Amino acid sequence: MTLKDVKIGHKAVVLRLTGEGAVKRRIMDMGITKGIEVYVRKAAPLGDPIEITVRGYELSIRRTDADMIEVQ
């Protein structure tokens, strides 16, 4: 399951990042790393981007990027 599939109002734990190169590095720079718990707060009216809480701060992330984050 990926972060894109997590329903609004639910939490998930990051298992791994599947992106490569600069994309993976950008996701890691945002604080999304293996073992971190993320909470899906809400989604934009058309569904993209989604807003998550990670490491105590709010972050908006595109669904294409969320699809590269495997969660449990």
PDB file of N, CA, C and O in Angstrom:
ATOM      1  N   MET A   1       0.851  -1.170   0.000  1.00  0.00           N
ATOM      2  CA  MET A   1       0.000   0.000   0.000  1.00  0.00           C
ATOM      3  C   MET A   1       0.901   1.238   0.000  1.00  0.00           C
ATOM      4  O   MET A   1       1.974   1.236   0.603  1.00  0.00           O
ATOM      5  N   THR A   2       0.459   2.272  -0.670  1.00  0.00           N
ATOM      6  CA  THR A   2       1.230   3.510  -0.722  1.00  0.00           C
ATOM      7  C   THR A   2       0.503   4.616   0.047  1.00  0.00           C
ATOM      8  O   THR A   2      -0.666   4.472   0.403  1.00  0.00           O
ATOM      9  N   LEU A   3       1.195   5.696   0.292  1.00  0.00           N
ATOM     10  CA  LEU A   3       0.608   6.831   1.012  1.00  0.00           C
ATOM     11  C   LEU A   3      -0.599   7.392   0.267  1.00  0.00           C
ATOM     12  O   LEU A   3      -1.511   7.937   0.889  1.00  0.00           O
ATOM     13  N   LYS A   4      -0.611   7.266  -1.029  1.00  0.00           N
ATOM     14  CA  LYS A   4      -1.733   7.744  -1.838  1.00  0.00           C
ATOM     15  C   LYS A   4      -3.028   7.009  -1.485  1.00  0.00           C
ATOM     16  O   LYS A   4      -4.114   7.572  -1.619  1.00  0.00           O
ATOM     17  N   ASP A   5      -2.918   5.756  -1.036  1.00  0.00           N
ATOM     18  CA  ASP A   5      -4.077   4.923  -0.733  1.00  0.00           C
ATOM     19  C   ASP A   5      -4.625   5.098   0.680  1.00  0.00           C
ATOM     20  O   ASP A   5      -5.709   4.596   0.982  1.00  0.00           O
ATOM     21  N   VAL A   6      -3.902   5.796   1.551  1.00  0.00           N
ATOM     22  CA  VAL A   6      -4.335   5.978   2.937  1.00  0.00           C
ATOM     23  C   VAL A   6      -5.515   6.951   2.966  1.00  0.00           C
ATOM     24  O   VAL A   6      -5.474   8.008   2.336  1.00  0.00           O
ATOM     25  N   LYS A   7      -6.551   6.589   3.692  1.00  0.00           N
ATOM     26  CA  LYS A   7      -7.755   7.421   3.781  1.00  0.00           C
ATOM     27  C   LYS A   7      -7.512   8.637   4.672  1.00  0.00           C
ATOM     28  O   LYS A   7      -6.655   8.613   5.555  1.00  0.00           O
ATOM     29  N   ILE A   8      -8.270   9.688   4.429  1.00  0.00           N
ATOM     30  CA  ILE A   8      -8.177  10.903   5.224  1.00  0.00           C
ATOM     31  C   ILE A   8      -8.549  10.580   6.669  1.00  0.00           C
ATOM     32  O   ILE A   8      -9.540   9.900   6.935  1.00  0.00           O
ATOM     33  N   GLY A   9      -7.732  11.085   7.594  1.00  0.00           N
ATOM     34  CA  GLY A   9      -7.977  10.857   9.015  1.00  0.00           C
ATOM     35  C   GLY A   9      -7.281   9.634   9.579  1.00  0.00           C
ATOM     36  O   GLY A   9      -7.450   9.323  10.758  1.00  0.00           O
ATOM     37  N   HIS A  10      -6.493   8.925   8.760  1.00  0.00           N
ATOM     38  CA  HIS A  10      -5.789   7.732   9.214  1.00  0.00           C
ATOM     39  C   HIS A  10      -4.280   7.965   9.259  1.00  0.00           C
ATOM     40  O   HIS A  10      -3.745   8.855   8.597  1.00  0.00           O
ATOM     41  N   LYS A  11      -3.613   7.135  10.064  1.00  0.00           N
ATOM     42  CA  LYS A  11      -2.162   7.191  10.187  1.00  0.00           C
ATOM     43  C   LYS A  11      -1.547   5.987   9.494  1.00  0.00           C
ATOM     44  O   LYS A  11      -2.198   4.960   9.304  1.00  0.00           O
ATOM     45  N   ALA A  12      -0.281   6.132   9.119  1.00  0.00           N
ATOM     46  CA  ALA A  12       0.471   5.042   8.495  1.00  0.00           C
ATOM     47  C   ALA A  12       1.948   5.213   8.837  1.00  0.00           C
ATOM     48  O   ALA A  12       2.405   6.311   9.153  1.00  0.00           O
ATOM     49  N   VAL A  13       2.680   4.109   8.769  1.00  0.00           N
ATOM     50  CA  VAL A  13       4.113   4.130   9.029  1.00  0.00           C
ATOM     51  C   VAL A  13       4.836   3.876   7.713  1.00  0.00           C
ATOM     52  O   VAL A  13       4.487   2.953   6.978  1.00  0.00           O
ATOM     53  N   VAL A  14       5.836   4.686   7.418  1.00  0.00           N
ATOM     54  CA  VAL A  14       6.592   4.576   6.167  1.00  0.00           C
ATOM     55  C   VAL A  14       7.468   3.320   6.210  1.00  0.00           C
ATOM     56  O   VAL A  14       8.245   3.124   7.145  1.00  0.00           O
ATOM     57  N   LEU A  15       7.331   2.479   5.190  1.00  0.00           N
ATOM     58  CA  LEU A  15       8.152   1.275   5.074  1.00  0.00           C
ATOM     59  C   LEU A  15       9.373   1.517   4.207  1.00  0.00           C
ATOM     60  O   LEU A  15      10.485   1.132   4.572  1.00  0.00           O
ATOM     61  N   ARG A  16       9.168   2.164   3.042  1.00  0.00           N
ATOM     62  CA  ARG A  16      10.293   2.464   2.151  1.00  0.00           C
ATOM     63  C   ARG A  16       9.866   3.464   1.095  1.00  0.00           C
ATOM     64  O   ARG A  16       8.678   3.690   0.867  1.00  0.00           O
ATOM     65  N   LEU A  17      10.871   4.063   0.450  1.00  0.00           N
ATOM     66  CA  LEU A  17      10.644   5.002  -0.648  1.00  0.00           C
ATOM     67  C   LEU A  17      11.067   4.324  -1.938  1.00  0.00           C
ATOM     68  O   LEU A  17      12.156   3.756  -2.013  1.00  0.00           O
ATOM     69  N   THR A  18      10.212   4.379  -2.957  1.00  0.00           N
ATOM     70  CA  THR A  18      10.519   3.703  -4.208  1.00  0.00           C
ATOM     71  C   THR A  18      11.043   4.630  -5.293  1.00  0.00           C
ATOM     72  O   THR A  18      11.453   4.159  -6.355  1.00  0.00           O
ATOM     73  N   GLY A  19      11.040   5.930  -5.054  1.00  0.00           N
ATOM     74  CA  GLY A  19      11.546   6.873  -6.049  1.00  0.00           C
ATOM     75  C   GLY A  19      13.056   6.752  -6.207  1.00  0.00           C
ATOM     76  O   GLY A  19      13.718   6.090  -5.408  1.00  0.00           O
ATOM     77  N   GLU A  20      13.593   7.386  -7.230  1.00  0.00           N
ATOM     78  CA  GLU A  20      15.035   7.344  -7.469  1.00  0.00           C
ATOM     79  C   GLU A  20      15.594   8.742  -7.639  1.00  0.00           C
ATOM     80  O   GLU A  20      14.883   9.670  -8.025  1.00  0.00           O
ATOM     81  N   GLY A  21      16.853   8.878  -7.350  1.00  0.00           N
ATOM     82  CA  GLY A  21      17.586  10.112  -7.608  1.00  0.00           C
ATOM     83  C   GLY A  21      17.048  11.316  -6.881  1.00  0.00           C
ATOM     84  O   GLY A  21      16.804  11.269  -5.675  1.00  0.00           O
ATOM     85  N   ALA A  22      16.862  12.402  -7.617  1.00  0.00           N
ATOM     86  CA  ALA A  22      16.464  13.679  -7.043  1.00  0.00           C
ATOM     87  C   ALA A  22      15.078  13.626  -6.401  1.00  0.00           C
ATOM     88  O   ALA A  22      14.833  14.301  -5.401  1.00  0.00           O
ATOM     89  N   VAL A  23      14.181  12.838  -6.962  1.00  0.00           N
ATOM     90  CA  VAL A  23      12.826  12.734  -6.410  1.00  0.00           C
ATOM     91  C   VAL A  23      12.869  12.097  -5.023  1.00  0.00           C
ATOM     92  O   VAL A  23      12.244  12.592  -4.085  1.00  0.00           O
ATOM     93  N   LYS A  24      13.600  11.010  -4.901  1.00  0.00           N
ATOM     94  CA  LYS A  24      13.734  10.329  -3.604  1.00  0.00           C
ATOM     95  C   LYS A  24      14.410  11.252  -2.595  1.00  0.00           C
ATOM     96  O   LYS A  24      13.995  11.309  -1.437  1.00  0.00           O
ATOM     97  N   ARG A  25      15.424  11.957  -3.009  1.00  0.00           N
ATOM     98  CA  ARG A  25      16.152  12.866  -2.127  1.00  0.00           C
ATOM     99  C   ARG A  25      15.238  13.993  -1.635  1.00  0.00           C
ATOM    100  O   ARG A  25      15.290  14.375  -0.466  1.00  0.00           O
ATOM    101  N   ARG A  26      14.406  14.519  -2.530  1.00  0.00           N
ATOM    102  CA  ARG A  26      13.479  15.596  -2.158  1.00  0.00           C
ATOM    103  C   ARG A  26      12.468  15.116  -1.115  1.00  0.00           C
ATOM    104  O   ARG A  26      12.161  15.837  -0.165  1.00  0.00           O
ATOM    105  N   ILE A  27      11.956  13.904  -1.293  1.00  0.00           N
ATOM    106  CA  ILE A  27      11.006  13.331  -0.331  1.00  0.00           C
ATOM    107  C   ILE A  27      11.685  13.146   1.029  1.00  0.00           C
ATOM    108  O   ILE A  27      11.093  13.441   2.067  1.00  0.00           O
ATOM    109  N   MET A  28      12.919  12.663   1.020  1.00  0.00           N
ATOM    110  CA  MET A  28      13.648  12.471   2.272  1.00  0.00           C
ATOM    111  C   MET A  28      13.955  13.817   2.938  1.00  0.00           C
ATOM    112  O   MET A  28      13.916  13.921   4.164  1.00  0.00           O
ATOM    113  N   ASP A  29      14.255  14.828   2.152  1.00  0.00           N
ATOM    114  CA  ASP A  29      14.536  16.168   2.692  1.00  0.00           C
ATOM    115  C   ASP A  29      13.304  16.772   3.370  1.00  0.00           C
ATOM    116  O   ASP A  29      13.433  17.624   4.249  1.00  0.00           O
ATOM    117  N   MET A  30      12.116  16.333   2.964  1.00  0.00           N
ATOM    118  CA  MET A  30      10.886  16.809   3.594  1.00  0.00           C
ATOM    119  C   MET A  30      10.639  16.116   4.936  1.00  0.00           C
ATOM    120  O   MET A  30       9.694  16.466   5.642  1.00  0.00           O
ATOM    121  N   GLY A  31      11.466  15.152   5.291  1.00  0.00           N
ATOM    122  CA  GLY A  31      11.327  14.475   6.569  1.00  0.00           C
ATOM    123  C   GLY A  31      10.619  13.142   6.502  1.00  0.00           C
ATOM    124  O   GLY A  31      10.358  12.526   7.535  1.00  0.00           O
ATOM    125  N   ILE A  32      10.306  12.688   5.305  1.00  0.00           N
ATOM    126  CA  ILE A  32       9.613  11.407   5.149  1.00  0.00           C
ATOM    127  C   ILE A  32      10.669  10.329   4.945  1.00  0.00           C
ATOM    128  O   ILE A  32      11.217  10.177   3.853  1.00  0.00           O
ATOM    129  N   THR A  33      10.946   9.588   6.006  1.00  0.00           N
ATOM    130  CA  THR A  33      11.946   8.530   5.969  1.00  0.00           C
ATOM    131  C   THR A  33      11.363   7.258   6.565  1.00  0.00           C
ATOM    132  O   THR A  33      10.283   7.273   7.155  1.00  0.00           O
ATOM    133  N   LYS A  34      12.080   6.170   6.406  1.00  0.00           N
ATOM    134  CA  LYS A  34      11.633   4.862   6.886  1.00  0.00           C
ATOM    135  C   LYS A  34      11.360   4.903   8.393  1.00  0.00           C
ATOM    136  O   LYS A  34      12.162   5.426   9.167  1.00  0.00           O
ATOM    137  N   GLY A  35      10.206   4.337   8.797  1.00  0.00           N
ATOM    138  CA  GLY A  35       9.846   4.231  10.201  1.00  0.00           C
ATOM    139  C   GLY A  35       9.079   5.415  10.767  1.00  0.00           C
ATOM    140  O   GLY A  35       8.634   5.362  11.914  1.00  0.00           O
ATOM    141  N   ILE A  36       8.913   6.473  10.002  1.00  0.00           N
ATOM    142  CA  ILE A  36       8.209   7.671  10.463  1.00  0.00           C
ATOM    143  C   ILE A  36       6.700   7.495  10.298  1.00  0.00           C
ATOM    144  O   ILE A  36       6.234   6.971   9.286  1.00  0.00           O
ATOM    145  N   GLU A  37       5.946   7.938  11.303  1.00  0.00           N
ATOM    146  CA  GLU A  37       4.487   7.884  11.229  1.00  0.00           C
ATOM    147  C   GLU A  37       3.970   9.155  10.565  1.00  0.00           C
ATOM    148  O   GLU A  37       4.380  10.262  10.914  1.00  0.00           O
ATOM    149  N   VAL A  38       3.071   8.985   9.611  1.00  0.00           N
ATOM    150  CA  VAL A  38       2.449  10.129   8.934  1.00  0.00           C
ATOM    151  C   VAL A  38       0.940  10.054   9.129  1.00  0.00           C
ATOM    152  O   VAL A  38       0.358   8.971   9.192  1.00  0.00           O
ATOM    153  N   TYR A  39       0.327  11.211   9.223  1.00  0.00           N
ATOM    154  CA  TYR A  39      -1.122  11.326   9.400  1.00  0.00           C
ATOM    155  C   TYR A  39      -1.684  12.100   8.218  1.00  0.00           C
ATOM    156  O   TYR A  39      -1.250  13.218   7.942  1.00  0.00           O
ATOM    157  N   VAL A  40      -2.643  11.513   7.524  1.00  0.00           N
ATOM    158  CA  VAL A  40      -3.259  12.170   6.365  1.00  0.00           C
ATOM    159  C   VAL A  40      -4.370  13.081   6.875  1.00  0.00           C
ATOM    160  O   VAL A  40      -5.399  12.597   7.348  1.00  0.00           O
ATOM    161  N   ARG A  41      -4.171  14.396   6.785  1.00  0.00           N
ATOM    162  CA  ARG A  41      -5.110  15.382   7.336  1.00  0.00           C
ATOM    163  C   ARG A  41      -6.279  15.653   6.407  1.00  0.00           C
ATOM    164  O   ARG A  41      -7.436  15.559   6.815  1.00  0.00           O
ATOM    165  N   LYS A  42      -5.981  15.990   5.152  1.00  0.00           N
ATOM    166  CA  LYS A  42      -7.050  16.338   4.218  1.00  0.00           C
ATOM    167  C   LYS A  42      -6.510  16.329   2.793  1.00  0.00           C
ATOM    168  O   LYS A  42      -5.309  16.193   2.560  1.00  0.00           O
ATOM    169  N   ALA A  43      -7.432  16.476   1.850  1.00  0.00           N
ATOM    170  CA  ALA A  43      -7.063  16.535   0.439  1.00  0.00           C
ATOM    171  C   ALA A  43      -7.684  17.785  -0.171  1.00  0.00           C
ATOM    172  O   ALA A  43      -8.698  18.285   0.314  1.00  0.00           O
ATOM    173  N   ALA A  44      -7.077  18.277  -1.220  1.00  0.00           N
ATOM    174  CA  ALA A  44      -7.624  19.429  -1.939  1.00  0.00           C
ATOM    175  C   ALA A  44      -8.961  19.033  -2.571  1.00  0.00           C
ATOM    176  O   ALA A  44      -9.232  17.845  -2.745  1.00  0.00           O
ATOM    177  N   PRO A  45      -9.795  20.013  -2.915  1.00  0.00           N
ATOM    178  CA  PRO A  45     -11.120  19.703  -3.483  1.00  0.00           C
ATOM    179  C   PRO A  45     -11.086  18.757  -4.683  1.00  0.00           C
ATOM    180  O   PRO A  45     -11.991  17.936  -4.837  1.00  0.00           O
ATOM    181  N   LEU A  46     -10.084  18.853  -5.517  1.00  0.00           N
ATOM    182  CA  LEU A  46     -10.000  17.944  -6.668  1.00  0.00           C
ATOM    183  C   LEU A  46      -9.139  16.716  -6.372  1.00  0.00           C
ATOM    184  O   LEU A  46      -8.887  15.905  -7.263  1.00  0.00           O
ATOM    185  N   GLY A  47      -8.687  16.578  -5.127  1.00  0.00           N
ATOM    186  CA  GLY A  47      -7.949  15.390  -4.719  1.00  0.00           C
ATOM    187  C   GLY A  47      -6.439  15.495  -4.768  1.00  0.00           C
ATOM    188  O   GLY A  47      -5.754  14.600  -4.274  1.00  0.00           O
ATOM    189  N   ASP A  48      -5.902  16.541  -5.336  1.00  0.00           N
ATOM    190  CA  ASP A  48      -4.449  16.666  -5.438  1.00  0.00           C
ATOM    191  C   ASP A  48      -4.056  18.106  -5.164  1.00  0.00           C
ATOM    192  O   ASP A  48      -4.568  18.985  -5.859  1.00  0.00           O
ATOM    193  N   PRO A  49      -3.204  18.416  -4.227  1.00  0.00           N
ATOM    194  CA  PRO A  49      -2.381  17.535  -3.393  1.00  0.00           C
ATOM    195  C   PRO A  49      -3.110  17.087  -2.125  1.00  0.00           C
ATOM    196  O   PRO A  49      -4.243  17.489  -1.861  1.00  0.00           O
ATOM    197  N   ILE A  50      -2.423  16.240  -1.350  1.00  0.00           N
ATOM    198  CA  ILE A  50      -2.944  15.837  -0.054  1.00  0.00           C
ATOM    199  C   ILE A  50      -2.099  16.513   1.020  1.00  0.00           C
ATOM    200  O   ILE A  50      -0.922  16.804   0.808  1.00  0.00           O
ATOM    201  N   GLU A  51      -2.709  16.757   2.163  1.00  0.00           N
ATOM    202  CA  GLU A  51      -1.982  17.383   3.272  1.00  0.00           C
ATOM    203  C   GLU A  51      -1.748  16.330   4.340  1.00  0.00           C
ATOM    204  O   GLU A  51      -2.677  15.649   4.776  1.00  0.00           O
ATOM    205  N   ILE A  52      -0.491  16.206   4.757  1.00  0.00           N
ATOM    206  CA  ILE A  52      -0.126  15.227   5.777  1.00  0.00           C
ATOM    207  C   ILE A  52       0.583  15.926   6.930  1.00  0.00           C
ATOM    208  O   ILE A  52       1.111  17.027   6.778  1.00  0.00           O
ATOM    209  N   THR A  53       0.586  15.271   8.077  1.00  0.00           N
ATOM    210  CA  THR A  53       1.373  15.742   9.215  1.00  0.00           C
ATOM    211  C   THR A  53       2.501  14.741   9.409  1.00  0.00           C
ATOM    212  O   THR A  53       2.266  13.543   9.562  1.00  0.00           O
ATOM    213  N   VAL A  54       3.728  15.246   9.399  1.00  0.00           N
ATOM    214  CA  VAL A  54       4.909  14.410   9.570  1.00  0.00           C
ATOM    215  C   VAL A  54       5.900  15.162  10.453  1.00  0.00           C
ATOM    216  O   VAL A  54       6.199  16.329  10.205  1.00  0.00           O
ATOM    217  N   ARG A  55       6.400  14.494  11.473  1.00  0.00           N
ATOM    218  CA  ARG A  55       7.375  15.078  12.409  1.00  0.00           C
ATOM    219  C   ARG A  55       6.882  16.392  13.035  1.00  0.00           C
ATOM    220  O   ARG A  55       7.677  17.284  13.333  1.00  0.00           O
ATOM    221  N   GLY A  56       5.566  16.496  13.228  1.00  0.00           N
ATOM    222  CA  GLY A  56       5.013  17.660  13.905  1.00  0.00           C
ATOM    223  C   GLY A  56       4.709  18.862  13.031  1.00  0.00           C
ATOM    224  O   GLY A  56       4.345  19.914  13.556  1.00  0.00           O
ATOM    225  N   TYR A  57       4.843  18.747  11.730  1.00  0.00           N
ATOM    226  CA  TYR A  57       4.493  19.874  10.861  1.00  0.00           C
ATOM    227  C   TYR A  57       3.634  19.399   9.696  1.00  0.00           C
ATOM    228  O   TYR A  57       3.644  18.220   9.343  1.00  0.00           O
ATOM    229  N   GLU A  58       2.892  20.331   9.102  1.00  0.00           N
ATOM    230  CA  GLU A  58       2.006  20.016   7.987  1.00  0.00           C
ATOM    231  C   GLU A  58       2.763  20.140   6.672  1.00  0.00           C
ATOM    232  O   GLU A  58       3.594  21.029   6.486  1.00  0.00           O
ATOM    233  N   LEU A  59       2.452  19.226   5.776  1.00  0.00           N
ATOM    234  CA  LEU A  59       3.145  19.174   4.502  1.00  0.00           C
ATOM    235  C   LEU A  59       2.142  18.815   3.413  1.00  0.00           C
ATOM    236  O   LEU A  59       1.336  17.901   3.590  1.00  0.00           O
ATOM    237  N   SER A  60       2.185  19.517   2.305  1.00  0.00           N
ATOM    238  CA  SER A  60       1.352  19.175   1.148  1.00  0.00           C
ATOM    239  C   SER A  60       2.218  18.428   0.157  1.00  0.00           C
ATOM    240  O   SER A  60       3.335  18.845  -0.148  1.00  0.00           O
ATOM    241  N   ILE A  61       1.692  17.318  -0.344  1.00  0.00           N
ATOM    242  CA  ILE A  61       2.456  16.471  -1.248  1.00  0.00           C
ATOM    243  C   ILE A  61       1.560  16.020  -2.397  1.00  0.00           C
ATOM    244  O   ILE A  61       0.391  15.691  -2.197  1.00  0.00           O
ATOM    245  N   ARG A  62       2.118  16.011  -3.588  1.00  0.00           N
ATOM    246  CA  ARG A  62       1.363  15.571  -4.759  1.00  0.00           C
ATOM    247  C   ARG A  62       1.076  14.073  -4.688  1.00  0.00           C
ATOM    248  O   ARG A  62       1.855  13.316  -4.108  1.00  0.00           O
ATOM    249  N   ARG A  63      -0.024  13.651  -5.267  1.00  0.00           N
ATOM    250  CA  ARG A  63      -0.381  12.226  -5.257  1.00  0.00           C
ATOM    251  C   ARG A  63       0.648  11.380  -6.002  1.00  0.00           C
ATOM    252  O   ARG A  63       0.860  10.221  -5.646  1.00  0.00           O
ATOM    253  N   THR A  64       1.289  11.936  -7.027  1.00  0.00           N
ATOM    254  CA  THR A  64       2.315  11.175  -7.742  1.00  0.00           C
ATOM    255  C   THR A  64       3.504  10.893  -6.844  1.00  0.00           C
ATOM    256  O   THR A  64       4.102   9.820  -6.918  1.00  0.00           O
ATOM    257  N   ASP A  65       3.854  11.861  -5.986  1.00  0.00           N
ATOM    258  CA  ASP A  65       4.937  11.653  -5.027  1.00  0.00           C
ATOM    259  C   ASP A  65       4.498  10.705  -3.916  1.00  0.00           C
ATOM    260  O   ASP A  65       5.283   9.870  -3.467  1.00  0.00           O
ATOM    261  N   ALA A  66       3.242  10.831  -3.467  1.00  0.00           N
ATOM    262  CA  ALA A  66       2.711   9.959  -2.418  1.00  0.00           C
ATOM    263  C   ALA A  66       2.686   8.505  -2.884  1.00  0.00           C
ATOM    264  O   ALA A  66       2.775   7.589  -2.067  1.00  0.00           O
ATOM    265  N   ASP A  67       2.565   8.293  -4.187  1.00  0.00           N
ATOM    266  CA  ASP A  67       2.542   6.938  -4.732  1.00  0.00           C
ATOM    267  C   ASP A  67       3.922   6.272  -4.643  1.00  0.00           C
ATOM    268  O   ASP A  67       4.020   5.054  -4.793  1.00  0.00           O
ATOM    269  N   MET A  68       4.976   7.036  -4.404  1.00  0.00           N
ATOM    270  CA  MET A  68       6.318   6.480  -4.284  1.00  0.00           C
ATOM    271  C   MET A  68       6.678   6.109  -2.841  1.00  0.00           C
ATOM    272  O   MET A  68       7.780   5.630  -2.575  1.00  0.00           O
ATOM    273  N   ILE A  69       5.743   6.334  -1.918  1.00  0.00           N
ATOM    274  CA  ILE A  69       6.003   6.088  -0.501  1.00  0.00           C
ATOM    275  C   ILE A  69       5.181   4.883  -0.052  1.00  0.00           C
ATOM    276  O   ILE A  69       3.958   4.965   0.054  1.00  0.00           O
ATOM    277  N   GLU A  70       5.857   3.765   0.210  1.00  0.00           N
ATOM    278  CA  GLU A  70       5.169   2.563   0.681  1.00  0.00           C
ATOM    279  C   GLU A  70       4.950   2.662   2.187  1.00  0.00           C
ATOM    280  O   GLU A  70       5.866   2.985   2.942  1.00  0.00           O
ATOM    281  N   VAL A  71       3.708   2.375   2.612  1.00  0.00           N
ATOM    282  CA  VAL A  71       3.368   2.484   4.027  1.00  0.00           C
ATOM    283  C   VAL A  71       2.675   1.215   4.515  1.00  0.00           C
ATOM    284  O   VAL A  71       2.284   0.348   3.734  1.00  0.00           O
ATOM    285  N   GLN A  72       2.540   1.144   5.838  1.00  0.00           N
ATOM    286  CA  GLN A  72       1.857   0.012   6.465  1.00  0.00           C
ATOM    287  C   GLN A  72       0.721   0.546   7.294  1.00  0.00           C
ATOM    288  O   GLN A  72      -0.003  -0.227   7.921  1.00  0.00           O
TER     289      GLN A  72
END
